[in-house]
Amino acid sequence: MRAVFEHLTTSGDHSFLARRFTVPGFTAPYHFHPEYELTLIVQGEGQRFVGKQIASFGPGDLVLLGPDLPHCWLSRDRGDEAVCEAVVIQFGEQINGIDFFGVPEFRQVRKLLQQARSGLQPGADDKAWLAPAMMALVDKAPLERLTGLFSLLDRLSTSTGLKPIDSMFANHAYSQHETARFQRVFAYLIAHFREEVTLRDVAGVANMSPTAFCRYIKSVTQKTLVELLIDMRIHYATQLLTETDLPIQAIVFDAGFGDVPYFNRVFRKHKQMSPLTYRKKMAGQRRLP
């Protein structure tokens, strides 16, 4: 399994994509494409994967991603109980073959787009204007949509509150072969982290010996395979603790942990509190106005 290449097509009236959609759950596989992407989560909670970074997401999550940076948002499919909603804007280096971003007036925007190759997460101040601007862009007439995108990027390029998500893709000149191997490995882990994952299986995905793979995954992620799997499972467990009333034991096995005492120790190490305390804390925050 590898990160899936996504081919994007535009309509006859538009040179880039700006969409707002609702789905039962975010289930798109770990994927990449040559376009830049602005994604705003309007409704939904789960895990966001960008490059090798894992984070929890909820309403208001907003990122700018550069070309070929693999990513996905994963949430549980809750059917008619609730929906997930997102606004996604995708545009290329050139727009209909015209290098708009190459003109002198876009010098600052070009710097922003270069930084976006690491993935960028705006701060609260930027989200306050950027989220409604993205939602408004979807319904604009074709020319207003294009000029609106330029204005949005121009304003964002002056922000001092943007934080990189994964600098690996921008700071390291990985070969195409090395990048493809990383994408295969991470896509496999995302798809199978809730199952029993063996070192031999993942090393096979990377076409490496187990010993060589251990060195490789540590050099790329600064974590061992076990530590990486624990991170994925803990993020998923926190989602279940927050969104469901499932008993702790059920969450333990659903998240890929095979032992309740072990899960409790690991969870406390990562969150500095027990799973039950975490659940109560999150429930209290949700009740706040």
N, C-alpha and C positions, 0 to 999 in steps of 0.2 A: 504494500500500500504506500502511496506517495501523495504529496500535496497535489490537488487537482488543479489543472490550468483552467481558468474560466474565460471563455470567449464572450466579450460583451458587444452587443450590437445596438445601434441607435436608430431612431425612426427618421423619416424624411424631413421632419420639421426641426429636429434637434441634433446638435453636434456632440452632446454629452448627455449622460443619464442623470436624472434627478427623480427619484421615486419615493413614495411613501406607501408602505404595505403592512398588512397584518397577517399573521400566520398563527397556527396553534402553538408552535414552538420554533425556536431557532435551531435548525438541524443541518444546515449546509456544512459540507465537509471542509476540512482544512484546505484552503485553496489560495491561489495567487493569480494575478493578472497584471499586464503592463500599465494599467491606468492608475492614477491617484484615486484615493477614496476617502470621502468624509462620511462617517457613519454616526448617526445619533440614535440611541435607544430611547424610544418614547415609553414603551411598556415592555416588561419582561425582566427576568433575572437569571443569572447563570454564570458561566465561566467564559472569559474572553481569552483567546490565544492569539498572540501577535509575535511572530518569530518564535523565540524560545520562552517568551514571557507568559506567565499565567496570572490572571487577575479575575476577581469577581466583578460582575457588572450588574447594574440595575437601571431604573429609569434615570435619564440624564447622562448616561455614559456617552462620551463623545470623543472620537479620535480622527486624526488625519494620517492616512497610511500612504507610503510611497510605492512605486512600481515594484512588482515581483516580491513584495514582502508577504509571506504566507500568513493567513489569519483565519479565524472563524469565531463565531459566537455560538455557544451551545447552551440550551436550556431544556428542561423537561417539557414534553408535550402534555399539557393539561387539558386538552380537548376543549369542550365548551365551557369549562370552568373559568378559563381566562385566556386572553390572547396576548401575543407578543407583537409589538409594533415598532417599526424603525423607519428612519429617513436615510436614504443612501444617495450620495452624489458621487459620480465617477467620471473622470475626465482624463484625457491623454496629454502627453508632452506637447503634441501638436493637436490643433482642433481643425478637423477636416483638411489636414495637410498644411495648415498655416501655423507658423511658429509664433503665435501671439506672445508667448512668454519669453521670446528671445529679444524683444524690442527693449530699448533703454528704459522705458517707463515701468517695465516689470522687473527691474533689477532686484528690488527688495523681495518681490514675490518669488523670484528664482532662488534666492537664499532660503526662503521658507520651504520651497519644494525640495531643495537639496536636503534640508534637515528632516523632511518627512520620510526620507528613505529609512530612517530609524523608527518611524512611527512617532507621532506627537499626540500628547494629551493636553488639551487646554485646561486652564484653571477655572475657578468658579466665575471670575469676572468676565472671562471670554465666553464661557458657556451661556451667561445671562443674555448676551446679544446674539451669539452665533446660533444657538438652537432655534429661536424663532425666525432668524434669517434663513436658515436651511428649510424650515417648514414652509415659509412663504415662497421660497424659490420654486418649489414643486409646481405651484399653480400659476406661475407667471406666464405671460405670452412668450413666444420663442426668443425674440430679441431682448426683452427685459430679463429673461432667464439668463442669457449669455452675459449681459452687462452686470447682472446681479451677482453672477459667479465671480467676475473680475473684481467687483467692489468688495465682496466677501473676502476673497483671498488677499486683496490689498490691505484691508483693515487687519486681518489676522497676521499679516507679515510684520506688523509693527508691535505685536504683542511681546511682552517680556515674561509671560507666565506659561509658556509652552514647555512641557517636560518630555524628553525622549522616552520611548517605551523599550526599545531594544536596539542599542547602538551597534550590535554585531554586524548588521547588514551594511551600515554606513562606514564603519571604522576599519573593517577588514576586507581585504581584496580576495575573497574566496573564489576559487575556480568554479566553473559551471558544474563540474563533477562533484566537488565538495558540497556545494549548495544543494544539489539534487539529493545527495546522501542524507544531509541533515533533514530535508523536507520529508524524505521517506521515513526516517526514524521517528520524527515528531508526529507525523500523521498516524503512524502505527500506534504510538503510545496514546494519542488522543482517542483513537478508536477502541483501544483495549485496556485502558488503565484500570477499569473496574473488574477486570478478569485477572486470572493468574498469568503474570508475565514473567517469562524466564530470560535470563541473560543470553542463553543460547539462541532463543527465538529472535530477540532484538538484534543481536550481533549478526544473525543471518540476514535480516532486513538490510543491514548496513554493508553486507558482504565483507565482514571482518571476523577475525577470530575473537572469542570472548575476551581474551587478555587485551588485544588491541582496541576493542570496543570500549572497554573500561577506561583506558587512557583517553580515547577520543571523546566520549560523552563528558568526561570531567573537564577536558580542555575547552569544549564548546559551551557548556552550561555552568561550569564551576560547581557542579553537583554530581554525585554518583547516580547510577540508575535508580537505586533504591530511594535516594532522597528526592529525585525527580518524580517518581511514582507517588511517593507520600504527599508531595506538594499537590499533585493533581487530585488525589483522593481526598485530602483535607479540604480543598476548595469545593469539591463536589459535596462533601459531608456538610459543610457550613451552609450550602444552598438548601439541602434537605432539612437541616435544623431550622432554617429561617422560614421556608415555604410550606413545610408539611408538619403534621402532628404524628409522624411515624415514630414508633419507639426507638430508643437509641440502638438497641440490638439490631433492628431491621436496617437502620442507616449504616451501621458498621459493615454489614455484609453487602448491602447495595453499593456502597462506595468502594468495595474491593478489599476491605480489611477483614481478615479471617478470625480475629480475636478481640473481644470487647475490652479486656484490661489493657492490651497493647494499644488499641485505638485511644482509650482514655489517656494513656501516658503521652502518646504522640500529639494528641489534640491539645492537651494542657501545655506541652512544650511550645507549640506553634501559636497558641492563642492566649496563653497565660491564664487560662480558666478552664473549668470542666465543660464538657458538651452541654450539660443541663443548664449551667449558669449562662453560657453563651446564648442558648435558646431563649431563656428568660430575658436577658438583656436586649436581644434583638426584638422580641415581642414588645417590650416596653418602649423601645424607640419607634416602632411602627404605630403605637397608639398616640404618640405625641402629635400635636397639630402641626 
